[in-house]
């Protein structure tokens, strides 16, 4: 049967492409095809283990699509013919399309080189509700659990299992947890807070082998240390799901994502790709980036959904700023742009500064806590290229303040004289607002070379 | 005695000029002269009545100035001679300056035309700690208090007195409370929350007369209604303190502020003015604005402090975006740029939209509440010219996200495809982030003229 706009994939990238296409082209028939009968809120997944308490509470509603006259087909696409502009479903149905969008997402990385990865009770964080129901049921009945990989998913899952009363070992090969998005000194508070909550954290050390007879009994670390364990959760990142794209003959980029241009068009006419399966540049370094974030995916989806039939020249995607935040205990941290370590890897000349102050004013108001902002500036131009924040609940949107500073390529001198809305009960003081103070510190360093890094 | 940089006034504008000048000119002697021995955190003043509980807890520390080698003189300037670049203090001391900055602030408006304004127990919210100690002591012993004027200072003071157990009458001549910064439909939640907390709110009606023999006994409203009352707090706005500037011969602008250019220079060579006493343009309307906010004042102070001896061409002040937020009960509201009513007054063609959604995702996470964003766009250019927000504590920095959107003159299509960092526990979903959704609604309205306002 003929449809107009067909989207493969039901995650955030697929959803937002559908909603945007519906808004952009009110007369077109919009359909998305997904494998799952129920779709999970992806960033909510770690919270099924304790805060939400069940997988069912983390299901994204279909109502917005039904209300918007967007068709949902639950099936698997087994073949795409870009010449005849048709695709074939597992049910054998053939669908004709005018415009096709790949939003096939990503799958958790399974380290097949790791001995024991195939044992029972070795889990990954799949975005599949039946699989996760099983993981939840099984881990509920266990005591000692190891989480391998302390990126933000690993940390969030470990913290939730810990809150759920489990004995947790969080193992990370890098020197610090959440080490890609933050300069290490910035995650010390998170690390300490997790240790204080009773979690065992092992950094700078990988897993050598998972041991067990049929099912997991222990894990041997790289240095020979053996830890008895009931289950292992592998949180070692995700890989783009490009199987169908490869079979379709779409050009695959250097980092094994579907190649796209800035309007999200693939190598084939009338075929687009968005989200984790698509290639993206980094906003600052302009290299292909492996960042997988809903913020990036939904931006790309809005670009694709607005440009399917004709270019609306102003809306294109200029690369991921890798913006994200997470909350561990009562501490919220966020990052956008690049870190000092990434900047140094690129050989960039930078000036950075960190300011910490109270998130209320005066600081003796009830509920006051610390708010910390790090700004990273290109030395040649003064443009802000990265930022990190730490704070309490009132800092929830602070990383987005910085996100717009970065996306607008503001210079540090512009930020220094910018206007900030403040209020005693909810923010830092106008006299010591941390973004402005960090900008001031950078300006001073730029003036007096002795302060520079 | 000779000084280099002399600042008159010890409020936020004076403080930040001093700190910025110190950073910009490390070899200069920086001095500020203020009338008060102790300086209040101005935006914290309403909170002395209950949340802070005392005036003393709202004193801004002098340590940052002492540590930065900034001289503080507590005295009153009685005369400035711009020809000889000297000024005279009440103590008779004469000070020579190289650069002089007026940061003389504002005084509460006293309606001398109002019968009874001179009675005992008629108060204003002066930025003076001794005066406020007295107001606090007296109101603590009273029961029925009327607050006249429901701008944000009036609302905050009324709420605090109400929390402190007083019977409160809040009287506002305009049709809604906080009516200048918000479109009226946006403050309904605040209004209802205040009424639910037991406050009596009377809008659309002014005060006719304050009655009493020596001290206040009742107030007669414009429609003849008489309310028995122990005290009246007049919160009818502030007026720039320009007495000394007039005496000095500085040119006074159309709105009775000290005229300045975009580097904050007055009509006299080597004399600057910043903060509430200085004239400022509105960022959008380009008219002189009566906005008095610490956010604006501190920006101006950073501009002045960076440009005292030579222009650093990139740092100038482009007009106030009138950005501010306040919290009433558990509800936080914020505004930046212009409102729909202001835009209509200017005859601007606009398109606006409001989106309300959950501030967590999924919405059934504990602690989830509503977050609401209104965007106002110029119809000709798509540039965002105003925004209003409402939410809980996690929305504290949301108005600053919008502040940077406005200061960068972003278009609605750019905002629509911009990247936002989200997290289940702390923000709206990436698929329904309220700023992006409001932008989407505006784009739809722009496309289909039938939706336009």
HADDOCK unambig.tbl for C-alpha pairs under 7 A between the chains (distance, minus, plus):
assign (segid A and resid 12 and name CA) (segid B and resid 431 and name CA) 6.56 0.50 0.50
assign (segid A and resid 16 and name CA) (segid B and resid 431 and name CA) 6.43 0.50 0.50
assign (segid A and resid 23 and name CA) (segid B and resid 444 and name CA) 6.82 0.50 0.50
assign (segid A and resid 41 and name CA) (segid B and resid 362 and name CA) 6.85 0.50 0.50
assign (segid A and resid 43 and name CA) (segid B and resid 423 and name CA) 6.90 0.50 0.50
assign (segid A and resid 43 and name CA) (segid B and resid 424 and name CA) 6.33 0.50 0.50
assign (segid A and resid 44 and name CA) (segid B and resid 362 and name CA) 6.75 0.50 0.50
assign (segid A and resid 44 and name CA) (segid B and resid 424 and name CA) 5.69 0.50 0.50
assign (segid A and resid 52 and name CA) (segid B and resid 365 and name CA) 6.15 0.50 0.50
assign (segid A and resid 57 and name CA) (segid B and resid 364 and name CA) 6.98 0.50 0.50
assign (segid A and resid 58 and name CA) (segid B and resid 362 and name CA) 6.10 0.50 0.50
assign (segid A and resid 294 and name CA) (segid B and resid 430 and name CA) 6.29 0.50 0.50
assign (segid A and resid 295 and name CA) (segid B and resid 419 and name CA) 5.49 0.50 0.50
assign (segid A and resid 295 and name CA) (segid B and resid 420 and name CA) 5.31 0.50 0.50
assign (segid A and resid 295 and name CA) (segid B and resid 421 and name CA) 5.78 0.50 0.50
assign (segid A and resid 295 and name CA) (segid B and resid 422 and name CA) 6.94 0.50 0.50
assign (segid A and resid 295 and name CA) (segid B and resid 430 and name CA) 5.76 0.50 0.50
assign (segid A and resid 296 and name CA) (segid B and resid 419 and name CA) 6.09 0.50 0.50
assign (segid A and resid 298 and name CA) (segid B and resid 430 and name CA) 6.68 0.50 0.50
assign (segid A and resid 298 and name CA) (segid B and resid 431 and name CA) 6.58 0.50 0.50
assign (segid A and resid 299 and name CA) (segid B and resid 417 and name CA) 4.95 0.50 0.50
assign (segid A and resid 299 and name CA) (segid B and resid 418 and name CA) 6.10 0.50 0.50
assign (segid A and resid 299 and name CA) (segid B and resid 419 and name CA) 5.93 0.50 0.50
assign (segid A and resid 302 and name CA) (segid B and resid 417 and name CA) 5.88 0.50 0.50
assign (segid A and resid 303 and name CA) (segid B and resid 417 and name CA) 6.27 0.50 0.50
assign (segid A and resid 315 and name CA) (segid B and resid 413 and name CA) 6.52 0.50 0.50
assign (segid A and resid 315 and name CA) (segid B and resid 414 and name CA) 6.63 0.50 0.50
assign (segid A and resid 315 and name CA) (segid B and resid 417 and name CA) 6.78 0.50 0.50
assign (segid A and resid 323 and name CA) (segid B and resid 420 and name CA) 6.70 0.50 0.50
assign (segid A and resid 323 and name CA) (segid B and resid 421 and name CA) 4.96 0.50 0.50
assign (segid A and resid 324 and name CA) (segid B and resid 421 and name CA) 4.37 0.50 0.50
assign (segid A and resid 324 and name CA) (segid B and resid 422 and name CA) 6.19 0.50 0.50
assign (segid A and resid 325 and name CA) (segid B and resid 421 and name CA) 6.25 0.50 0.50
assign (segid A and resid 325 and name CA) (segid B and resid 422 and name CA) 6.44 0.50 0.50
assign (segid A and resid 325 and name CA) (segid B and resid 423 and name CA) 6.08 0.50 0.50
assign (segid A and resid 326 and name CA) (segid B and resid 423 and name CA) 6.02 0.50 0.50
assign (segid A and resid 361 and name CA) (segid B and resid 44 and name CA) 6.98 0.50 0.50
assign (segid A and resid 362 and name CA) (segid B and resid 41 and name CA) 6.87 0.50 0.50
assign (segid A and resid 362 and name CA) (segid B and resid 44 and name CA) 6.74 0.50 0.50
assign (segid A and resid 362 and name CA) (segid B and resid 58 and name CA) 6.13 0.50 0.50
assign (segid A and resid 364 and name CA) (segid B and resid 57 and name CA) 6.99 0.50 0.50
assign (segid A and resid 365 and name CA) (segid B and resid 52 and name CA) 6.17 0.50 0.50
assign (segid A and resid 393 and name CA) (segid B and resid 393 and name CA) 6.62 0.50 0.50
assign (segid A and resid 393 and name CA) (segid B and resid 394 and name CA) 5.43 0.50 0.50
assign (segid A and resid 394 and name CA) (segid B and resid 393 and name CA) 5.45 0.50 0.50
assign (segid A and resid 394 and name CA) (segid B and resid 394 and name CA) 4.90 0.50 0.50
assign (segid A and resid 394 and name CA) (segid B and resid 395 and name CA) 6.86 0.50 0.50
assign (segid A and resid 394 and name CA) (segid B and resid 396 and name CA) 5.22 0.50 0.50
assign (segid A and resid 394 and name CA) (segid B and resid 397 and name CA) 6.95 0.50 0.50
assign (segid A and resid 395 and name CA) (segid B and resid 394 and name CA) 6.85 0.50 0.50
assign (segid A and resid 395 and name CA) (segid B and resid 397 and name CA) 6.57 0.50 0.50
assign (segid A and resid 396 and name CA) (segid B and resid 394 and name CA) 5.21 0.50 0.50
assign (segid A and resid 396 and name CA) (segid B and resid 395 and name CA) 7.00 0.50 0.50
assign (segid A and resid 396 and name CA) (segid B and resid 426 and name CA) 5.61 0.50 0.50
assign (segid A and resid 396 and name CA) (segid B and resid 427 and name CA) 6.56 0.50 0.50
assign (segid A and resid 397 and name CA) (segid B and resid 394 and name CA) 6.95 0.50 0.50
assign (segid A and resid 397 and name CA) (segid B and resid 395 and name CA) 6.57 0.50 0.50
assign (segid A and resid 397 and name CA) (segid B and resid 397 and name CA) 5.14 0.50 0.50
assign (segid A and resid 397 and name CA) (segid B and resid 398 and name CA) 5.59 0.50 0.50
assign (segid A and resid 398 and name CA) (segid B and resid 397 and name CA) 5.57 0.50 0.50
assign (segid A and resid 399 and name CA) (segid B and resid 421 and name CA) 6.89 0.50 0.50
assign (segid A and resid 400 and name CA) (segid B and resid 401 and name CA) 6.00 0.50 0.50
assign (segid A and resid 400 and name CA) (segid B and resid 420 and name CA) 6.02 0.50 0.50
assign (segid A and resid 400 and name CA) (segid B and resid 421 and name CA) 6.11 0.50 0.50
assign (segid A and resid 401 and name CA) (segid B and resid 400 and name CA) 6.02 0.50 0.50
assign (segid A and resid 401 and name CA) (segid B and resid 401 and name CA) 4.27 0.50 0.50
assign (segid A and resid 401 and name CA) (segid B and resid 404 and name CA) 6.94 0.50 0.50
assign (segid A and resid 404 and name CA) (segid B and resid 401 and name CA) 6.93 0.50 0.50
assign (segid A and resid 404 and name CA) (segid B and resid 404 and name CA) 6.49 0.50 0.50
assign (segid A and resid 404 and name CA) (segid B and resid 405 and name CA) 6.87 0.50 0.50
assign (segid A and resid 405 and name CA) (segid B and resid 404 and name CA) 6.87 0.50 0.50
assign (segid A and resid 408 and name CA) (segid B and resid 408 and name CA) 6.97 0.50 0.50
assign (segid A and resid 413 and name CA) (segid B and resid 315 and name CA) 6.54 0.50 0.50
assign (segid A and resid 414 and name CA) (segid B and resid 315 and name CA) 6.65 0.50 0.50
assign (segid A and resid 417 and name CA) (segid B and resid 299 and name CA) 4.96 0.50 0.50
assign (segid A and resid 417 and name CA) (segid B and resid 302 and name CA) 5.88 0.50 0.50
assign (segid A and resid 417 and name CA) (segid B and resid 303 and name CA) 6.28 0.50 0.50
assign (segid A and resid 417 and name CA) (segid B and resid 315 and name CA) 6.77 0.50 0.50
assign (segid A and resid 418 and name CA) (segid B and resid 299 and name CA) 6.12 0.50 0.50
assign (segid A and resid 419 and name CA) (segid B and resid 295 and name CA) 5.48 0.50 0.50
assign (segid A and resid 419 and name CA) (segid B and resid 296 and name CA) 6.09 0.50 0.50
assign (segid A and resid 419 and name CA) (segid B and resid 299 and name CA) 5.92 0.50 0.50
assign (segid A and resid 420 and name CA) (segid B and resid 295 and name CA) 5.32 0.50 0.50
assign (segid A and resid 420 and name CA) (segid B and resid 323 and name CA) 6.69 0.50 0.50
assign (segid A and resid 420 and name CA) (segid B and resid 400 and name CA) 6.02 0.50 0.50
assign (segid A and resid 421 and name CA) (segid B and resid 295 and name CA) 5.80 0.50 0.50
assign (segid A and resid 421 and name CA) (segid B and resid 323 and name CA) 4.96 0.50 0.50
assign (segid A and resid 421 and name CA) (segid B and resid 324 and name CA) 4.36 0.50 0.50
assign (segid A and resid 421 and name CA) (segid B and resid 325 and name CA) 6.24 0.50 0.50
assign (segid A and resid 421 and name CA) (segid B and resid 399 and name CA) 6.88 0.50 0.50
assign (segid A and resid 421 and name CA) (segid B and resid 400 and name CA) 6.08 0.50 0.50
assign (segid A and resid 422 and name CA) (segid B and resid 295 and name CA) 6.96 0.50 0.50
assign (segid A and resid 422 and name CA) (segid B and resid 324 and name CA) 6.17 0.50 0.50
assign (segid A and resid 422 and name CA) (segid B and resid 325 and name CA) 6.43 0.50 0.50
assign (segid A and resid 423 and name CA) (segid B and resid 43 and name CA) 6.92 0.50 0.50
assign (segid A and resid 423 and name CA) (segid B and resid 325 and name CA) 6.07 0.50 0.50
assign (segid A and resid 423 and name CA) (segid B and resid 326 and name CA) 6.01 0.50 0.50
assign (segid A and resid 424 and name CA) (segid B and resid 43 and name CA) 6.34 0.50 0.50
assign (segid A and resid 424 and name CA) (segid B and resid 44 and name CA) 5.68 0.50 0.50
assign (segid A and resid 426 and name CA) (segid B and resid 396 and name CA) 5.59 0.50 0.50
assign (segid A and resid 427 and name CA) (segid B and resid 396 and name CA) 6.56 0.50 0.50
assign (segid A and resid 430 and name CA) (segid B and resid 294 and name CA) 6.31 0.50 0.50
assign (segid A and resid 430 and name CA) (segid B and resid 295 and name CA) 5.77 0.50 0.50
assign (segid A and resid 430 and name CA) (segid B and resid 298 and name CA) 6.68 0.50 0.50
assign (segid A and resid 431 and name CA) (segid B and resid 12 and name CA) 6.55 0.50 0.50
assign (segid A and resid 431 and name CA) (segid B and resid 16 and name CA) 6.44 0.50 0.50
assign (segid A and resid 431 and name CA) (segid B and resid 298 and name CA) 6.58 0.50 0.50
assign (segid A and resid 444 and name CA) (segid B and resid 23 and name CA) 6.83 0.50 0.50
